[in-house]
Amino acid sequence: MNPLYVIYEHPLTEHLRLLIRLETIFLEIEKSLQLKENDFATKNLFRLIDLSDLVGGQDVRIELLKDLKKKGSALRSLVHNPDVNLALLESTLETIDRHKNKISAHKEILSTNFERDEFVQTVKRKYKIRGTLYQYELPVLNFWRSQDPNYHREKLEDWIQDFLPICQSVKLIMK
């Protein structure tokens, strides 16, 4: 390490770590689906399980609503500033309000389609037990892996729809 540089580390709150983790997982899923990488289906299934665990409670939804409200309030205070592009500001405020409404509209857990899928529940139970997943432990996962990649893509994109309100809100908050 070069002694000419001083590095300052700022502690991150648990909430900020959660937002970064959510954003990272969703970006990995998006990138994997676009690149059509090998074994994208299994990797993304496990990523969605991780995402589901992170957003599983109502706390995340409530915290995101608070963050969106705080961001909206901060931006509304700029309305009378002559140096601000009002069209862009209004557009951003409308986007924030739209995201608040999407998250508020879901009274139940946001990932219901994913959570209610029997296949997902089977894999999730075994995945949560730390250790290596051997092929013989989850025949249903092996069968799923042998399906057509287009089937995987359709199924994953359907499951991802459940998470979009949260992921889009996280992206907006992190801007």
C-alpha positions as CSV (number, residue, x, y, z in Angstrom):
1,M,0.0,0.0,0.0
2,N,1.3,3.4,-0.9
3,P,1.9,5.6,2.2
4,L,0.9,8.7,0.3
5,Y,-2.8,7.8,0.4
6,V,-5.0,8.0,3.4
7,I,-8.1,5.9,3.2
8,Y,-11.2,6.8,5.2
9,E,-13.8,4.2,5.7
10,H,-17.3,5.3,6.6
11,P,-19.4,2.8,8.5
12,L,-22.5,1.6,6.7
13,T,-25.8,1.2,8.5
14,E,-27.5,-2.1,8.4
15,H,-30.3,-0.5,6.3
16,L,-27.8,0.8,3.7
17,R,-26.1,-2.6,3.6
18,L,-29.5,-4.2,2.9
19,L,-30.1,-1.8,0.1
20,I,-26.7,-2.5,-1.4
21,R,-27.3,-6.2,-1.1
22,L,-30.7,-6.0,-2.8
23,E,-29.4,-3.9,-5.6
24,T,-26.4,-6.2,-6.1
25,I,-28.5,-9.4,-6.3
26,F,-30.9,-7.9,-8.7
27,L,-28.2,-6.5,-10.9
28,E,-26.5,-10.0,-11.0
29,I,-29.9,-11.5,-12.0
30,E,-30.4,-9.0,-14.8
31,K,-26.9,-9.4,-16.1
32,S,-27.1,-13.2,-16.0
33,L,-30.3,-13.2,-18.0
34,Q,-28.9,-10.8,-20.6
35,L,-25.6,-12.7,-21.1
36,K,-27.3,-16.1,-21.2
37,E,-24.4,-17.6,-19.2
38,N,-24.2,-21.3,-18.5
39,D,-26.2,-22.6,-15.6
40,F,-28.0,-19.2,-15.3
41,A,-31.2,-20.8,-14.2
42,T,-29.8,-22.4,-11.0
43,K,-27.7,-19.4,-10.1
44,N,-30.7,-17.1,-10.5
45,L,-32.9,-19.4,-8.6
46,F,-30.6,-19.3,-5.7
47,R,-30.2,-15.5,-6.1
48,L,-34.0,-15.2,-6.0
49,I,-34.1,-17.3,-2.9
50,D,-31.6,-14.9,-1.3
51,L,-33.6,-11.9,-2.5
52,S,-36.8,-13.5,-1.1
53,D,-35.2,-14.0,2.3
54,L,-34.1,-10.4,2.4
55,V,-37.5,-8.9,1.5
56,G,-39.6,-11.5,3.2
57,G,-40.9,-9.3,6.0
58,Q,-43.0,-6.2,6.0
59,D,-40.1,-4.3,7.6
60,V,-38.3,-3.9,4.2
61,R,-41.5,-2.6,2.6
62,I,-42.0,-0.1,5.4
63,E,-38.4,1.1,5.3
64,L,-38.5,1.5,1.6
65,L,-41.6,3.6,1.9
66,K,-39.9,5.8,4.5
67,D,-36.9,6.2,2.3
68,L,-39.0,7.2,-0.7
69,K,-41.0,9.6,1.4
70,K,-37.7,11.2,2.7
71,K,-36.2,11.4,-0.8
72,G,-39.4,13.0,-2.1
73,S,-39.5,15.5,0.7
74,A,-35.9,16.5,0.1
75,L,-36.6,16.9,-3.6
76,R,-39.8,18.9,-3.0
77,S,-37.8,21.4,-1.1
78,L,-35.9,22.2,-4.3
79,V,-39.1,23.3,-6.2
80,H,-38.5,27.0,-5.6
81,N,-34.8,26.9,-6.4
82,P,-34.2,28.7,-9.7
83,D,-31.2,26.6,-10.6
84,V,-33.2,23.4,-10.7
85,N,-34.6,21.8,-13.9
86,L,-38.3,21.8,-12.9
87,A,-39.3,19.3,-15.7
88,L,-36.7,16.8,-14.4
89,L,-37.6,17.4,-10.8
90,E,-41.3,16.9,-11.5
91,S,-40.6,13.7,-13.4
92,T,-38.5,12.4,-10.6
93,L,-41.1,13.3,-8.0
94,E,-43.8,11.5,-10.1
95,T,-41.5,8.4,-10.3
96,I,-41.1,8.4,-6.5
97,D,-44.8,8.7,-6.0
98,R,-45.5,5.9,-8.5
99,H,-43.0,3.6,-6.6
100,K,-44.5,4.5,-3.3
101,N,-48.0,3.6,-4.6
102,K,-46.7,0.3,-6.0
103,I,-45.2,-0.7,-2.7
104,S,-48.1,0.5,-0.7
105,A,-50.5,-1.4,-2.9
106,H,-49.0,-4.7,-1.8
107,K,-50.5,-5.6,1.6
108,E,-49.0,-9.0,1.6
109,I,-45.4,-10.2,1.0
110,L,-44.3,-8.9,-2.4
111,S,-42.8,-12.2,-3.6
112,T,-46.0,-14.3,-3.3
113,N,-45.8,-16.1,-6.7
114,F,-42.3,-17.1,-5.9
115,E,-43.1,-18.0,-2.3
116,R,-46.1,-20.1,-3.2
117,D,-44.3,-22.2,-5.9
118,E,-44.0,-25.8,-4.6
119,F,-40.7,-26.3,-6.5
120,V,-39.2,-23.2,-5.0
121,Q,-40.2,-24.2,-1.5
122,T,-38.6,-27.6,-1.9
123,V,-35.3,-26.1,-3.1
124,K,-35.4,-23.3,-0.5
125,R,-35.7,-25.7,2.4
126,K,-32.7,-27.7,1.3
127,Y,-30.8,-24.5,0.2
128,K,-31.1,-23.0,3.7
129,I,-29.2,-25.9,5.2
130,R,-25.7,-24.7,4.8
131,G,-23.3,-27.0,3.0
132,T,-23.0,-28.4,-0.5
133,L,-26.0,-29.4,-2.5
134,Y,-25.3,-32.7,-4.0
135,Q,-27.1,-33.9,-7.1
136,Y,-28.7,-36.8,-5.4
137,E,-30.2,-34.6,-2.6
138,L,-32.6,-32.6,-4.8
139,P,-33.9,-34.7,-7.8
140,V,-36.5,-32.1,-8.5
141,L,-33.7,-29.5,-9.0
142,N,-31.9,-31.8,-11.3
143,F,-35.0,-32.4,-13.3
144,W,-35.6,-28.6,-13.5
145,R,-32.0,-28.1,-14.7
146,S,-32.6,-30.5,-17.5
147,Q,-35.5,-28.4,-18.8
148,D,-35.3,-26.2,-21.9
149,P,-33.4,-22.9,-21.1
150,N,-36.4,-20.9,-22.6
151,Y,-38.6,-22.5,-19.9
152,H,-36.1,-21.4,-17.3
153,R,-36.1,-17.9,-18.6
154,E,-39.9,-17.7,-18.7
155,K,-40.2,-19.0,-15.2
156,L,-37.4,-16.8,-13.8
157,E,-38.9,-13.7,-15.5
158,D,-42.3,-14.5,-14.0
159,W,-40.8,-14.8,-10.5
160,I,-38.8,-11.6,-11.0
161,Q,-42.0,-9.7,-11.6
162,D,-42.8,-10.2,-7.9
163,F,-39.6,-8.4,-6.9
164,L,-39.7,-5.5,-9.4
165,P,-41.5,-3.0,-7.2
166,I,-38.8,-3.4,-4.5
167,C,-35.9,-3.6,-6.8
168,Q,-36.9,-0.5,-8.8
169,S,-37.5,1.4,-5.6
170,V,-34.1,0.4,-4.3
171,K,-32.5,1.6,-7.5
172,L,-34.3,4.9,-7.2
173,I,-33.3,5.3,-3.5
174,M,-29.7,4.5,-4.3
175,K,-29.4,7.2,-7.1
